[in-house]
Amino acid sequence: MDIEENTFSNTNASGRNTSATIKFSHRTLNIGHSVIHQIRIPFLDTTVLHELCQSHSILLPEPIRHSRPKRQVEFVAGRLAAQYALQPFGYRHITLATGTCGEPLFPKTLQGSISHSIYAQHCTAVACVQKIQPAQHYIGIDIEHRQHQHNLDTRKNRLNLFLHPREQQLIATQISPQQALLLFSAKESIIKAWFHRYQHLISFSAITYQTADSHQLIFQVHAQPAAPQLAIVHYRFSQQEIITLACI
């Protein structure tokens, strides 16, 4: 795992550096057979954030530019992670456009996925990019802060939003309740992978947990426009986050 600290000093109209210096961290990690790029960035003043975008050729769509500061930080962190993930393929400071469903549009020969999570005045984003090849799986990535498990522990009715009754029974009797957040993240990554492959959004109800081992989870997906099929989700825990990578 490589960890890199980055510093960006914004410059005011007179050409002098202001006191606002941004430090964000970049690291790489492996999940399954894929390389994941992770960015961690603090909440920033909007003006400083826009300076960072300009220096890294990050295009803020108008809806994002006029959104809440938290949403802007999420977007920028995700685009930074994507830029690092694209560098091994010869792209530096590329401006990724945004699709009609809000998805990032990667170069035509590549596929990629981005996710982000906010906790304690910081945003953590992850991105994965791969070449598009015949018979290759399509990918989707998700990241969740582990403290969010507390929301599921204290408000059990939220489980109904993404788990079937059978899956809730498995959590109650066979799987640790702390795995609920992992299943949520896995299904989020499957929804992204399905969209990347079929350009069709699906719901949590279309995805059913099947089994697991120490390295991956297996789900079955029943959704248009494809026949029922299996989705494999690789995952990684840290002290702070859960990261899942779905392959369809």
N, C-alpha and C positions, 0 to 999 in steps of 0.2 A: 504494500500500500504506500503510495507516494502522497505526501502532504506538502502543499505549497501555499505560503502566505503572500498575498498580493496587496499592494498599496496604491491608491489613486488619490492624488491631491487635486482638488478642483481650483480653477483660476478665475479671479473676478475680472470685471471689465477693464481694470487698469493693467491687467497682465500679471498681477502678483498672486501668489498662492494664498488662499484663505486658510483659516485655521481648521477647516473641515477636511480631515483625512480619512478615507474609507479603507478599512482593512477587511478583506474577505478571504476565506480559505478555499482552496481547491484540493481535492484528493481523488484518487482512483481506487476502486475496489472491484473485485470479481464476484459475480453471481452467476452460477451455472458456468457457461462457457463465454460469458459476455463481460466486457469491461464497462463499468459504470463510472461516470464522472459526477462528483458531488461538490456543490457550492454551498457555503454557509456565509450569510451576509447579514449585518445588523439593519434595523429599521433606520432609514435615512430621511433627512430633510428633502422635500420634493425637488427643490432647486439642485441640490447636490446629486440626487439620484438621476436627474435629467442630464447633468454634466457627465456622469458615468456612462449613461446610454450613448451620448455623443462620442465619447472617447473610444467606445467599443462597438460602434456602428450598430447599436440596438435600436430598431425602429419601434416606437410606441404607437400602436393604433389609437385613433382618437377616443374610442370608448375606454381604453386603458388610461390614456393621458388624463382623462377627466374623472377617473374613478378614485376610490379612497386610496390614501398613501399605502396602506397595507397591500391592496391588490396590485399596486404598481411595483412594490418591492418583490412580490411573488413572481410577477411577470419577468422582471429584470433578472432575478436569480435563476429562473428557468432558462432564459435565453443565454445567460453566461455559461451555465452548465452545458447547454447544447453547443456553444461555440467551442468549448474545450473538447467535447466529444467528436466534433467535426474536424478538428485539426489533424488527426492521423490520416484523414482522407484528402488532405490538401486544401482545406478551406480554413481561412483565418479571417476573423472579424466579419463573417458573413451576416447579412441582414436577412433573417427568416421572416417571410410574410406569414399572415394568419389566414386560415381557411374560414369557410362560412360557418362552421361549427366551433370556431375558436381554436382549432388544432394548428400547430406549427407546420409549415410547409417546407419539407426538406428537399434538397436537390433530387432530381428524378431517379438517379442511380442508387439512392440511399433511402433507408427507412430509419425513423427515429421516434423516440418517445420521451416526454418530459413530465416530471411531477414535482410538487413542492409541498412543504408543511411549515407552519408557523408555530413557534412556541418561545415564550420568554424573550420577546423583543428581537428575535432573530428569525430569519427564514432559511430553511435548508431546502435545496433543490437538487434533483438528480436527473441525469439524461443518459440515454444509451442510443448509439447510432450503429447501424450495420449496413453492409452492401445488400442490395436486392439481387438475389440469385434464384434460378429455377429451383422449385421444390423447397425453398427456404421457409421457415416459420416466420410469421409476422409477430412483432413484439409489442408489449405494452408495459409501462413501468408505473409504480406507485410508491410513495413514501408516506408513512404515518408516524407521528411522535408517540412514543409509548405511553406518555401521560394521558393521551386521549382514551386509553382503556378505562380510566376512571369514569368517564362519561357513560360508558356501556355498563359498568358495574353498578352505578347508582341509578340509571334509568333503563331498566330491563326492556321497556317497551320499544326502545330503539332497535333491539335485535330483530323485531318484526320487519324492519325496513329492508333488511338485506339477507336474512336467513330464513330458510324453509323450516316448518315445524320439526321435521326430522333432524335438521342440522342443529337446531336449538336443543333437541333431546340428546344429541351426541355430545354437545358441549357440556350439558348438565351431568351426563353419566359416564362418558368415556374420554372426552377431551377436556383439558384444563379450561376453565372460564376465561383465562387470560389469552386463549387462542382466538377469541371472538374478533379482536382487532386484526389479527393476522388474516382471518377469513375475509373480513371486510376489505383489507388491502388487496388480497389476492383477486377478489371479484372486481375491484376497481381496475386492476391491471388487465384482467381479461376483457372487460368492456372496451378498454382502449385498443387492445390487440385486435379484437373483433372488428372494431371500426376501421382500423388501419387496413385490414384484409378485405372487408366487404363494403366499406363506406356506409355502414348501417349501424345505428345505435341500438343497443339492447339493454334490458333492465336486469336488476339483480335476480329477479324471479326466473330468468332463463338459464341461470347458472346453478349447478348442484354439486356440492362437495362429494367426492367419491372415497378417496383414501389419501394416505400420506406416508412419507418416510422421513429420514433425518435431513434430506436435501431438497425435497420437492413435495408439492401438493398436486393432486389430480382432481379435475372437475369435469363434469359433462355439461355441454352447452346445447340447448334446444332453442334455436332461433332461426328466423329467416335471414338471408336467403339460402342457407346451407342445410345439409342433413345434420342430424345430431353428431357431435364429435367431441373428442377429449381435448382439454386444454391443460397444459403442464405449467405449473407456476413454481419457479425457483425463488428462494427467499433467504434473507440474511437479517439477523438480529444484531443490534448494538445496544449499548446501555441506554441510548436515547431514542433510536428509531427502529422501525421495521421497514425494510425495502423488499418489494416483490417484483418479479419480472415474469410476465406471462408469455407463453409461446403457443401460437395457434397455426 
